[in-house]
Amino acid sequence: MFYKDRLGLYPYLEQDDVAVNDGLPQVASLTKHLEKMEEGVRRYIPDADARGLAVIDWEEWRPIWMRNWGPKHIYRNHSLVLVQQKNPTWPLEQVSRVAQQEFEISAKKFMLETLRHAKHLRPNQLWGFYLFPDCYNHDYLRSMVSYTGRCPDVEVARNERLEWLWTESTALFPSIYMGAVLRSTASGRQFVRNRVDLVSSIGESAALGAAGIILWGDATYARNKTTCSDLEAYVRGTLSPYLLNVSTAAELCSQTLCSSHGRCLRKDPDSDVYLHLNPLTHSIQRQNGKLTVSGELGESDKLSLQTDFQCQCYSGFQGESCDQADSLRQRGLGSQARASTLPFVILLVVFLIL
């Protein structure tokens, strides 16, 4: 997990307008940033051949001008001042247009070159930015009655403008955090469903064909013995059995429908069907401290999978059952293809105490 102070010289503004690393992407030195990056990468991923997830968590500004609202509006203000100082006779409309262009071009270049250099330094890692893509489907804050969870059309269009980011990233890390008001509700499932409690987040993600999820928290979880014990009880008693249930069901579905060469995802994204083991044919038990699954799919289970799910083939495979080689995509798969062969087992639990 690379926070703003862990990877290169990320430019941002503190709340008191103090510029860190020159504050704005159009002012900061990209060359110095890339040179500094190697130090952070070596510290946090010391093994050059390591495989895994690499999440860049830069949340101070967003590369699309209009998405810098609220506290982030400071980046628009400072960009405007920068252009006005250089061109004091320009009308405000021209200043605004040029300020937006300078900011967006520089932000794009800063993020793109960061990804490219990171992939060069650690090619076996799957790199991407946290909160990208984002849906901004928070209409439930105004009204739960009419909430659909759909992404606003304007945000869909803005996400399409970030095609350069989706192309360069080797992993996408949208957030499925839910407010307490949404937990275990139909609205909560709509929230997660359109952005990419356990069933409403992990189960929903698996059924939509996600490769995996990441869980992390801060030092709050370890502040005293009671919270540590509560967390351990939750992980052992609730979270771990559910993760094993979902990951096993996803693997069985992949074997059954996709020749183990793809992931299962819903035919109807808005349906309430999940990749869960049938309790009539499977059981999860703890033996010698380790959770194990016993049982096998029945014919009715296989029929249900065929009815409700379809295949999303891994790179290099095609066809309804992912049983045909795709020669056009066989070249240069590298670590991305290796990582994609996991049905739904990528889970990273990080307690960030530092």
Sine and cosine of phi, psi and omega as CSV:
sin_phi,cos_phi,sin_psi,cos_psi,sin_omega,cos_omega
0.00,0.00,0.90,-0.44,-0.05,-1.00
-0.96,-0.27,0.97,-0.24,0.07,-1.00
-0.99,0.14,0.02,-1.00,-0.15,-0.99
-0.88,0.47,-0.37,0.93,-0.02,-1.00
-0.97,-0.24,0.18,0.98,-0.09,-1.00
-0.93,-0.37,-0.17,0.98,-0.10,-1.00
-0.69,-0.73,0.98,-0.21,0.05,-1.00
0.92,0.39,-0.55,-0.84,-0.05,-1.00
-0.85,-0.53,0.96,0.29,-0.02,-1.00
-0.93,0.38,0.84,-0.55,-0.02,-1.00
-0.99,0.11,0.73,-0.68,0.06,-1.00
-0.37,-0.93,0.22,-0.98,0.00,-1.00
-0.93,-0.38,0.73,-0.68,0.08,-1.00
-0.98,0.17,0.22,-0.98,-0.11,-0.99
-0.87,0.50,-0.46,0.89,0.01,-1.00
-1.00,-0.03,0.36,0.93,0.05,-1.00
0.95,0.32,0.19,0.98,0.06,-1.00
-0.97,0.25,0.80,-0.61,-0.02,-1.00
-1.00,0.10,0.79,-0.62,0.09,-1.00
-0.95,-0.30,0.79,-0.61,-0.06,-1.00
0.82,0.58,0.69,0.73,0.03,-1.00
0.97,0.24,-0.04,1.00,0.23,-0.97
0.99,0.17,-0.71,0.70,-0.08,-1.00
-0.86,-0.50,0.57,-0.82,0.00,-1.00
-0.89,0.45,-0.48,0.88,-0.01,-1.00
-0.98,0.18,-0.14,0.99,0.03,-1.00
-0.96,-0.29,-0.54,0.84,-0.08,-1.00
-0.91,0.41,0.43,-0.91,0.04,-1.00
-1.00,0.05,0.94,-0.34,0.03,-1.00
-0.91,0.40,-0.58,0.81,0.00,-1.00
-0.88,0.48,-0.75,0.67,0.01,-1.00
-0.90,0.43,-0.60,0.80,0.02,-1.00
-0.87,0.49,-0.74,0.67,-0.03,-1.00
-0.91,0.41,-0.60,0.80,0.04,-1.00
-0.90,0.43,-0.63,0.77,-0.02,-1.00
-0.95,0.30,-0.43,0.90,-0.07,-1.00
-0.84,0.55,-0.63,0.77,-0.08,-1.00
-0.85,0.53,-0.59,0.81,0.01,-1.00
-0.88,0.47,-0.73,0.68,0.00,-1.00
-0.92,0.38,-0.66,0.75,0.00,-1.00
-0.90,0.44,-0.69,0.73,0.01,-1.00
-0.90,0.43,-0.57,0.82,-0.02,-1.00
-0.95,0.33,-0.71,0.71,-0.13,-0.99
-1.00,-0.09,-0.31,0.95,0.14,-0.99
-0.74,-0.67,0.97,0.26,-0.11,-0.99
-0.90,0.43,-0.48,0.88,-0.01,-1.00
-1.00,0.08,0.92,-0.40,-0.06,-1.00
-0.91,0.42,-0.36,0.93,-0.03,-1.00
-0.98,-0.20,0.10,0.99,-0.05,-1.00
-0.89,0.45,0.57,-0.82,0.06,-1.00
-0.91,-0.41,0.63,-0.78,0.01,-1.00
0.29,-0.96,-0.32,-0.95,-0.02,-1.00
-0.98,-0.21,0.64,-0.77,0.06,-1.00
-0.79,-0.61,0.95,-0.31,-0.09,-1.00
-0.97,-0.24,0.84,-0.54,0.08,-1.00
-1.00,-0.09,0.91,-0.40,-0.07,-1.00
-0.96,-0.27,0.99,0.13,0.05,-1.00
-0.94,-0.35,0.94,-0.33,-0.12,-0.99
-0.88,-0.48,0.08,1.00,-0.10,-1.00
-0.95,0.31,-0.66,0.76,0.04,-1.00
-0.66,-0.75,0.30,-0.95,0.00,-1.00
-0.89,-0.45,0.56,-0.83,-0.12,-0.99
-0.94,0.33,-0.30,0.95,0.08,-1.00
-1.00,-0.10,0.84,-0.55,-0.10,-0.99
-0.75,0.66,-0.77,0.63,-0.11,-0.99
-0.94,0.35,-0.23,0.97,0.03,-1.00
-1.00,0.03,-0.03,1.00,0.07,-1.00
-1.00,-0.02,0.97,0.24,0.00,-1.00
-0.95,-0.32,0.04,-1.00,0.01,-1.00
0.85,0.52,-0.71,-0.71,0.00,-1.00
-0.86,0.51,-0.43,0.90,-0.02,-1.00
-0.98,0.22,-0.13,0.99,0.01,-1.00
-0.88,0.48,-0.31,0.95,0.02,-1.00
-0.85,0.52,-0.51,0.86,0.00,-1.00
-0.95,0.31,-0.54,0.84,0.08,-1.00
-0.94,0.33,-0.68,0.73,0.00,-1.00
-0.87,0.48,-0.73,0.68,-0.02,-1.00
-0.92,0.40,-0.56,0.83,0.04,-1.00
-0.92,0.39,-0.63,0.78,0.05,-1.00
-0.90,0.44,-0.70,0.71,0.01,-1.00
-0.87,0.48,-0.64,0.77,-0.01,-1.00
-0.86,0.50,-0.70,0.72,0.00,-1.00
-0.95,0.30,-0.64,0.77,0.01,-1.00
-0.88,0.47,-0.63,0.78,0.00,-1.00
-0.91,0.42,-0.57,0.82,0.00,-1.00
-0.98,0.18,-0.47,0.88,-0.10,-1.00
-0.70,-0.72,0.95,0.32,-0.11,-0.99
-0.91,0.42,-0.29,0.96,-0.04,-1.00
-1.00,-0.09,-0.06,1.00,-0.05,-1.00
-0.96,0.29,0.56,-0.83,0.11,-0.99
-0.94,0.33,0.38,-0.93,-0.08,-1.00
-0.86,0.52,-0.61,0.80,-0.02,-1.00
-0.88,0.48,-0.68,0.73,0.01,-1.00
-0.94,0.35,-0.64,0.77,0.05,-1.00
-0.86,0.51,-0.72,0.69,-0.03,-1.00
-0.89,0.46,-0.68,0.73,-0.03,-1.00
-0.90,0.43,-0.71,0.70,-0.03,-1.00
-0.94,0.34,-0.63,0.78,0.02,-1.00
-0.87,0.49,-0.68,0.73,0.02,-1.00
-0.90,0.44,-0.69,0.72,0.00,-1.00
-0.88,0.47,-0.73,0.68,-0.02,-1.00
-0.89,0.46,-0.68,0.73,-0.01,-1.00
-0.91,0.42,-0.77,0.64,-0.09,-1.00
-0.92,0.39,-0.63,0.77,0.03,-1.00
-0.90,0.44,-0.70,0.71,-0.03,-1.00
-0.94,0.34,-0.64,0.77,0.02,-1.00
-0.89,0.46,-0.69,0.72,0.04,-1.00
-0.87,0.50,-0.74,0.67,-0.02,-1.00
-0.90,0.44,-0.64,0.77,-0.02,-1.00
-0.89,0.46,-0.71,0.70,-0.03,-1.00
-0.95,0.31,-0.66,0.75,0.00,-1.00
-0.89,0.46,-0.76,0.65,-0.04,-1.00
-0.92,0.39,-0.52,0.86,0.08,-1.00
-0.89,0.45,-0.72,0.69,0.03,-1.00
-0.89,0.46,-0.71,0.71,-0.05,-1.00
-0.89,0.45,-0.68,0.73,-0.01,-1.00
-0.94,0.34,-0.62,0.79,0.04,-1.00
-0.88,0.47,-0.68,0.73,0.01,-1.00
-0.92,0.39,-0.52,0.85,0.07,-1.00
-0.93,0.37,-0.66,0.75,-0.03,-1.00
-0.96,0.30,-0.63,0.78,-0.02,-1.00
-0.70,-0.71,0.98,0.19,-0.11,-0.99
-0.93,0.38,-0.33,0.94,-0.02,-1.00
-1.00,0.03,-0.07,1.00,0.06,-1.00
-1.00,0.06,0.45,-0.89,0.11,-0.99
-0.99,-0.16,0.93,-0.37,-0.16,-0.99
-0.98,-0.21,0.62,-0.78,0.09,-1.00
-0.15,-0.99,0.15,-0.99,-0.01,-1.00
-0.98,-0.20,0.73,-0.68,0.09,-1.00
-0.90,0.45,0.63,-0.78,-0.02,-1.00
0.97,0.23,0.24,0.97,0.08,-1.00
-0.81,-0.59,0.86,-0.52,0.02,1.00
-0.98,0.19,0.32,-0.95,0.09,-1.00
-0.83,-0.57,0.42,-0.91,-0.14,-0.99
-0.93,-0.37,-0.45,0.89,-0.02,-1.00
0.81,0.58,0.67,0.74,-0.01,-1.00
-0.99,-0.12,0.89,0.45,-0.06,-1.00
-0.97,-0.24,0.46,0.89,-0.03,-1.00
-0.89,0.46,-0.33,0.94,0.00,-1.00
-0.89,0.46,-0.34,0.94,0.03,-1.00
-0.92,0.38,-0.42,0.91,0.04,-1.00
-1.00,-0.04,-0.67,0.75,-0.02,-1.00
-0.35,-0.94,0.78,-0.62,0.06,-1.00
-0.99,0.12,-0.37,0.93,-0.12,-0.99
-0.90,0.45,-0.73,0.68,-0.08,-1.00
-0.98,-0.20,0.20,0.98,-0.09,-1.00
-0.94,0.34,0.80,-0.61,0.01,-1.00
-0.93,-0.36,-0.27,0.96,-0.06,-1.00
0.99,0.15,-0.10,1.00,-0.05,-1.00
-0.92,0.38,0.55,-0.84,0.08,-1.00
-0.96,0.27,0.72,-0.70,0.07,-1.00
-0.84,0.55,0.60,-0.80,-0.04,-1.00
-0.83,0.56,-0.62,0.78,-0.03,-1.00
-0.91,0.42,-0.55,0.83,0.01,-1.00
-0.97,0.25,-0.54,0.84,0.11,-0.99
-0.88,0.48,-0.70,0.71,0.02,-1.00
-0.89,0.45,-0.64,0.77,0.01,-1.00
-0.93,0.37,-0.60,0.80,0.06,-1.00
-0.90,0.43,-0.57,0.82,0.04,-1.00
-0.91,0.41,-0.48,0.88,0.06,-1.00
-0.94,0.34,-0.28,0.96,0.00,-1.00
-1.00,-0.09,0.39,0.92,0.01,-1.00
-0.81,0.59,-0.58,0.81,0.03,-1.00
-0.86,0.51,-0.56,0.83,-0.01,-1.00
-0.97,0.24,-0.67,0.74,0.01,-1.00
-0.90,0.43,-0.57,0.82,-0.02,-1.00
-0.94,0.35,-0.65,0.76,-0.07,-1.00
-0.99,0.16,-0.46,0.89,-0.02,-1.00
-0.95,0.31,0.55,-0.83,0.11,-0.99
-0.97,-0.26,0.01,1.00,0.14,-0.99
-0.42,-0.91,0.49,-0.87,0.06,-1.00
-0.90,-0.43,0.66,-0.75,-0.09,-1.00
-0.78,-0.62,0.91,0.41,0.11,-0.99
-0.94,0.35,0.38,-0.92,0.02,-1.00
-0.99,-0.11,0.66,-0.75,0.11,-0.99
-0.87,-0.49,0.44,0.90,0.14,-0.99
-0.84,0.55,0.67,-0.75,0.05,-1.00
-0.85,-0.52,0.62,-0.78,0.16,-0.99
-0.92,0.39,0.42,-0.91,-0.05,-1.00
-0.84,0.54,-0.53,0.85,-0.05,-1.00
-0.92,0.40,-0.34,0.94,-0.05,-1.00
-1.00,-0.07,-0.20,0.98,-0.15,-0.99
-0.86,0.51,0.73,-0.68,0.07,-1.00
0.83,0.56,0.55,0.83,0.04,-1.00
-0.86,-0.51,0.30,-0.95,0.08,-1.00
-0.88,0.47,-0.59,0.81,0.03,-1.00
-0.91,0.43,-0.60,0.80,0.05,-1.00
-0.89,0.46,-0.65,0.76,0.03,-1.00
-0.91,0.41,-0.60,0.80,0.06,-1.00
-0.91,0.41,-0.62,0.78,0.00,-1.00
-0.87,0.50,-0.78,0.62,-0.02,-1.00
-0.92,0.39,-0.66,0.75,-0.07,-1.00
-0.83,0.55,-0.60,0.80,-0.06,-1.00
-1.00,-0.09,-0.14,0.99,0.11,-0.99
-0.99,-0.14,-0.24,0.97,0.32,-0.95
-0.02,-1.00,0.00,0.00,0.00,0.00
0.00,0.00,0.42,-0.91,-0.34,-0.94
-0.97,0.23,-0.81,0.59,-0.02,-1.00
-0.89,0.45,-0.64,0.77,-0.08,-1.00
-0.98,0.20,-0.13,0.99,0.03,-1.00
-0.84,-0.55,-0.92,0.40,-0.02,-1.00
-0.92,0.40,-0.77,0.64,-0.01,-1.00
-0.88,0.47,-0.65,0.76,0.02,-1.00
-0.90,0.44,-0.68,0.73,-0.02,-1.00
-0.90,0.44,-0.69,0.72,0.00,-1.00
-0.89,0.46,-0.69,0.72,-0.04,-1.00
-0.92,0.38,-0.37,0.93,0.03,-1.00
-1.00,-0.02,0.07,1.00,0.09,-1.00
1.00,0.00,0.29,0.96,0.04,-1.00
-0.92,0.39,0.54,-0.84,0.00,-1.00
-0.96,0.27,-0.43,0.91,-0.02,-1.00
0.14,-0.99,-0.05,-1.00,0.02,-1.00
-0.73,-0.68,0.29,-0.96,0.09,-1.00
-0.83,-0.55,0.75,-0.66,0.11,-0.99
-0.91,-0.42,0.72,-0.69,0.14,-0.99
-0.47,-0.88,0.34,-0.94,0.01,-1.00
-0.52,-0.85,-0.09,-1.00,-0.05,-1.00
-0.92,-0.39,-0.24,-0.97,-0.09,-1.00
-0.92,0.39,-0.19,0.98,0.02,-1.00
-0.83,0.55,-0.58,0.82,-0.03,-1.00
-0.92,0.40,-0.35,0.94,-0.07,-1.00
-0.89,-0.45,0.38,0.92,-0.13,-0.99
-0.95,0.31,-0.43,0.90,0.05,-1.00
-0.40,-0.92,0.10,-1.00,-0.08,-1.00
-0.90,0.44,-0.60,0.80,-0.04,-1.00
-0.90,0.43,-0.74,0.67,-0.01,-1.00
-0.91,0.41,-0.59,0.81,0.05,-1.00
-0.90,0.44,-0.69,0.72,0.00,-1.00
-0.91,0.41,-0.65,0.76,0.03,-1.00
-0.89,0.45,-0.67,0.74,0.01,-1.00
-0.90,0.43,-0.69,0.72,0.02,-1.00
-0.87,0.49,-0.68,0.74,0.00,-1.00
-0.89,0.45,-0.64,0.77,0.00,-1.00
-0.92,0.39,-0.71,0.71,-0.02,-1.00
-0.89,0.45,-0.71,0.70,-0.04,-1.00
-0.96,0.28,-0.65,0.76,-0.15,-0.99
-1.00,0.00,-0.48,0.88,-0.09,-1.00
-0.86,-0.51,-0.81,0.59,-0.13,-0.99
-0.93,0.38,-0.77,0.63,-0.08,-1.00
-0.87,0.50,-0.73,0.68,0.04,-1.00
-0.87,0.50,-0.61,0.79,-0.01,-1.00
-0.94,0.35,-0.65,0.76,0.04,-1.00
-0.88,0.48,-0.67,0.74,0.02,-1.00
-0.91,0.42,-0.63,0.77,0.04,-1.00
-0.86,0.51,-0.79,0.61,-0.07,-1.00
-0.92,0.39,-0.71,0.70,-0.05,-1.00
-0.92,0.40,-0.59,0.80,0.05,-1.00
-0.93,0.37,-0.69,0.73,0.03,-1.00
-0.88,0.47,-0.64,0.77,0.02,-1.00
-0.91,0.42,-0.65,0.76,0.02,-1.00
-0.92,0.40,-0.68,0.73,0.02,-1.00
-0.90,0.43,-0.62,0.78,0.04,-1.00
-0.91,0.41,-0.66,0.75,0.04,-1.00
-0.87,0.49,-0.68,0.74,0.02,-1.00
-0.91,0.41,-0.66,0.75,-0.11,-0.99
-0.96,0.27,-0.71,0.70,-0.10,-0.99
-0.99,-0.17,-0.50,0.87,-0.23,-0.97
-0.88,-0.47,0.27,0.96,0.03,-1.00
0.83,0.56,0.44,0.90,-0.05,-1.00
0.89,0.46,0.32,0.95,-0.01,-1.00
-0.90,-0.44,0.37,0.93,0.01,-1.00
-0.17,-0.98,0.13,-0.99,0.05,-1.00
-0.96,-0.28,0.49,-0.87,0.06,-1.00
-1.00,0.07,0.64,-0.77,0.13,-0.99
-0.61,-0.79,0.41,-0.91,-0.06,-1.00
-0.85,0.52,0.61,-0.79,0.17,-0.99
-0.94,0.35,-0.63,0.78,0.07,-1.00
-0.92,-0.39,0.97,-0.25,-0.06,-1.00
-0.84,0.55,-0.44,0.90,-0.06,-1.00
-1.00,-0.04,0.06,1.00,0.03,-1.00
-0.98,0.18,0.32,-0.95,0.00,-1.00
-0.97,-0.24,0.80,0.60,0.09,-1.00
-0.94,-0.33,0.58,-0.81,-0.13,-0.99
-0.74,-0.68,0.38,-0.93,0.12,-0.99
-1.00,0.06,0.99,0.14,0.02,-1.00
-0.85,-0.53,0.57,-0.82,0.09,-1.00
-0.93,0.36,0.62,-0.79,0.07,-1.00
-0.96,0.27,0.88,-0.47,-0.02,-1.00
-0.90,0.44,-0.26,0.97,0.04,-1.00
-0.99,0.16,-0.35,0.94,-0.04,-1.00
-0.88,-0.47,-0.20,0.98,-0.04,-1.00
-0.70,-0.71,0.46,-0.89,0.09,-1.00
-0.62,-0.78,0.51,-0.86,0.05,-1.00
-0.90,-0.43,0.82,-0.57,-0.04,-1.00
-0.73,-0.68,0.42,-0.91,0.07,-1.00
-0.98,-0.20,0.86,-0.51,0.00,-1.00
-0.82,-0.57,0.85,-0.53,-0.03,-1.00
0.81,0.59,0.63,0.78,0.04,-1.00
0.99,0.12,-0.04,1.00,-0.05,-1.00
-0.90,-0.44,0.70,-0.71,0.04,-1.00
-0.98,0.22,0.70,-0.71,0.03,-1.00
-0.72,-0.70,0.46,-0.89,0.04,-1.00
-0.94,-0.35,0.70,-0.72,0.09,-1.00
-0.80,-0.60,0.50,-0.87,0.00,-1.00
0.86,-0.52,0.12,-0.99,0.04,-1.00
-0.54,-0.84,0.36,-0.93,-0.04,-1.00
-0.92,0.40,0.71,-0.71,0.14,-0.99
-1.00,0.00,0.14,-0.99,-0.01,-1.00
-0.89,0.46,-0.60,0.80,0.02,-1.00
-0.92,0.39,-0.57,0.82,0.06,-1.00
-0.90,0.44,-0.70,0.71,-0.01,-1.00
-0.90,0.44,-0.63,0.77,0.01,-1.00
-0.90,0.43,-0.64,0.77,0.03,-1.00
-0.89,0.45,-0.67,0.75,0.03,-1.00
-0.89,0.46,-0.70,0.72,0.00,-1.00
-0.90,0.44,-0.54,0.84,-0.02,-1.00
-0.96,0.27,-0.64,0.77,-0.19,-0.98
-0.98,-0.20,-0.33,0.94,-0.13,-0.99
-0.81,-0.59,0.37,-0.93,0.09,-1.00
-0.71,-0.70,0.13,-0.99,-0.10,-1.00
-0.99,-0.15,0.60,-0.80,0.18,-0.98
-0.89,-0.46,0.98,-0.22,-0.18,-0.98
-0.95,0.31,0.54,-0.84,0.11,-0.99
-0.95,0.32,0.33,-0.94,0.05,-1.00
-0.83,0.56,0.75,-0.66,0.00,-1.00
0.98,-0.18,-0.08,1.00,-0.01,-1.00
-0.74,-0.68,0.42,-0.91,-0.01,-1.00
-0.47,-0.88,0.05,-1.00,-0.02,-1.00
0.98,-0.18,0.32,-0.95,-0.03,-1.00
-0.86,0.52,-0.56,0.83,0.00,-1.00
-0.95,-0.31,0.22,0.98,0.01,-1.00
0.82,0.57,0.56,0.83,-0.06,-1.00
-0.97,-0.26,0.18,0.98,0.02,-1.00
-0.88,-0.48,0.68,-0.74,0.03,-1.00
-0.95,0.30,0.66,-0.75,0.06,-1.00
-0.96,-0.29,1.00,-0.05,-0.13,-0.99
-0.88,0.47,-0.47,0.88,-0.03,-1.00
-0.94,0.34,-0.34,0.94,-0.05,-1.00
-0.91,-0.42,0.26,0.96,-0.02,-1.00
-0.99,0.17,-0.40,0.92,-0.08,-1.00
-1.00,0.10,0.65,-0.76,0.17,-0.99
0.92,0.40,0.55,0.84,-0.01,-1.00
-0.96,0.26,-0.64,0.77,0.08,-1.00
0.81,0.59,-0.55,-0.83,-0.09,-1.00
-0.92,0.40,-0.45,0.89,-0.03,-1.00
-0.90,0.44,-0.66,0.76,0.02,-1.00
-0.94,0.34,-0.64,0.77,0.00,-1.00
-0.88,0.47,-0.67,0.74,-0.01,-1.00
-0.94,0.35,-0.51,0.86,-0.08,-1.00
-0.95,0.31,-0.23,0.97,-0.04,-1.00
-0.98,0.21,-0.03,1.00,0.09,-1.00
-1.00,0.06,0.87,-0.49,-0.09,-1.00
-0.86,0.51,-0.78,0.63,0.05,-1.00
-0.22,-0.98,0.88,0.47,-0.09,-1.00
-0.80,-0.60,0.04,1.00,0.03,-1.00
-0.98,0.21,0.94,-0.34,0.01,-1.00
-0.67,-0.74,0.82,-0.57,0.02,-1.00
-0.84,-0.54,0.89,-0.45,0.06,-1.00
-0.95,-0.31,0.91,-0.41,-0.07,-1.00
-0.85,-0.53,0.80,-0.60,0.11,-0.99
-0.95,-0.31,0.96,-0.27,-0.15,-0.99
-1.00,0.04,1.00,-0.09,-0.07,-1.00
-1.00,-0.09,-0.37,0.93,-0.05,-1.00
-0.96,0.29,0.00,0.00,0.00,0.00
